[in-house]
């Protein structure tokens, strides 16, 4: 009995430096040969993927924090709009703790300086593709002084918690209504937002909390003290 060939692991690289993209491709071919690589060099090229549904099924996204055509981190927003739902490893030439904190808060699973040795970088990308999170120790130590503790407060009558920097204010509002059992349509009506926007916020909430569904997200948020108990 013949077995179907295993689908190669699909990796999207979004970086405007051709030399870095070429180098990364060489590293991956050498240390992770089962990977199939797709590259884009700008936000415009990333947007074009939204027009090709067959090109949206990725297992990992490796993204430069500052892509041409927008502010730092704009690529994360474009991934949501394009419907690309894959773990994201942010790579950058700047290992600033504030940037790392923003990237992780906005849903990235890793923050990796481009100065990392090639073998270490590939191993870290494998961890992210497998569902893990990675931040180099030196960056994590610098972040430790900037991260605010998660408050142990409760949400009542739909009020949004601060979130301790984990969730944005809008995501906290959506989370509070998810906890009440409201549908996307109902939340959109309450917050005066389109239903598709609520879906994007919900996806980010799930990703940030490491949850598979709404129920698990609400449970984890309660454990973290982001919302009150039932």
PyMOL commands that set and color helices and strands:
alter all, ss='L'
color gray80, all
select helices_A, chain A and resi 18-31+43-51+53-55+74-82+97-105+118-129+137-144+163-165+169-179+184-191+195-209+214-223
alter helices_A, ss='H'
color red, helices_A
select strands_A, chain A and resi 9-14+35-40+60-64+88-92+110-113+134-135
alter strands_A, ss='S'
color yellow, strands_A
deselect
rebuild
show_as cartoon
